[in-house]
Amino acid sequence: MTVFNQIGFSKDYYHNGKYIGSERVQDQDRTEFGYAGRKTEVLSETKVFRNKKKIKAGETVVTELFPLNGRIINK
């Protein structure tokens, strides 16, 4: 089994069934990743992404979390 250095997580945001953007987070907020770990959330603050798209506070979004891996750890 290959072990990687964990460098954080990527949280993807979907609004009305469309991908809006992603942000990098350090903490894991769920146990399952990807499509199987989807969560529906109501945003408490407005999110602005690098692609200039934004989602206003109070909107309902679906999020997915993916691990970001770095280098292989040698044993």
C-alpha positions as CSV (number, residue, x, y, z in Angstrom):
1,M,0.0,0.0,0.0
2,T,1.3,3.4,-1.0
3,V,1.2,6.1,1.7
4,F,1.1,9.8,0.7
5,N,1.8,13.0,2.6
6,Q,-1.7,14.6,3.3
7,I,-1.6,18.3,2.4
8,G,-5.2,19.2,2.9
9,F,-8.6,18.8,1.2
10,S,-10.5,20.4,-1.7
11,K,-14.1,21.3,-1.2
12,D,-16.2,21.6,-4.3
13,Y,-19.4,23.6,-4.4
14,Y,-22.4,22.9,-6.6
15,H,-25.4,25.3,-6.9
16,N,-28.6,24.4,-8.8
17,G,-26.8,21.3,-10.1
18,K,-23.9,23.2,-11.6
19,Y,-20.3,23.3,-10.5
20,I,-19.4,26.8,-9.2
21,G,-15.9,26.4,-7.7
22,S,-13.7,24.9,-5.1
23,E,-11.7,26.0,-2.1
24,R,-8.8,24.4,-0.2
25,V,-9.5,23.5,3.4
26,Q,-7.3,21.9,6.1
27,D,-9.9,20.0,8.2
28,Q,-11.9,17.0,7.2
29,D,-15.6,17.5,7.9
30,R,-16.9,14.0,6.8
31,T,-15.7,10.4,6.6
32,E,-16.6,9.6,3.0
33,F,-15.1,11.5,0.0
34,G,-16.4,12.3,-3.4
35,Y,-19.9,11.7,-4.6
36,A,-20.6,9.2,-1.8
37,G,-19.9,11.9,0.8
38,R,-22.0,14.7,-0.7
39,K,-23.6,17.1,1.8
40,T,-26.3,19.7,1.4
41,E,-25.4,22.9,3.3
42,V,-26.8,26.5,3.7
43,L,-24.0,29.1,3.4
44,S,-23.5,31.4,6.3
45,E,-21.3,33.8,4.3
46,T,-20.9,34.8,0.7
47,K,-18.3,32.7,-1.2
48,V,-16.2,34.2,-4.0
49,F,-14.1,31.8,-6.1
50,R,-11.0,32.3,-8.3
51,N,-13.1,32.0,-11.5
52,K,-15.0,35.2,-10.4
53,K,-18.2,33.2,-9.6
54,K,-19.9,33.8,-6.3
55,I,-22.7,32.3,-4.1
56,K,-24.5,34.5,-1.8
57,A,-25.1,33.8,1.9
58,G,-28.2,31.9,2.7
59,E,-28.1,29.9,-0.6
60,T,-28.4,26.1,-0.4
61,V,-25.4,24.2,-2.0
62,V,-24.2,20.7,-2.3
63,T,-20.5,20.1,-1.4
64,E,-18.0,17.3,-2.1
65,L,-14.7,16.8,-0.3
66,F,-11.5,15.3,-1.9
67,P,-8.2,14.6,-0.3
68,L,-5.1,16.4,-1.7
69,N,-2.0,14.2,-1.6
70,G,1.6,15.3,-1.8
71,R,4.7,13.2,-2.0
72,I,5.0,9.5,-1.3
73,I,6.2,8.7,2.2
74,N,9.1,6.3,2.2
75,K,9.1,3.5,4.7
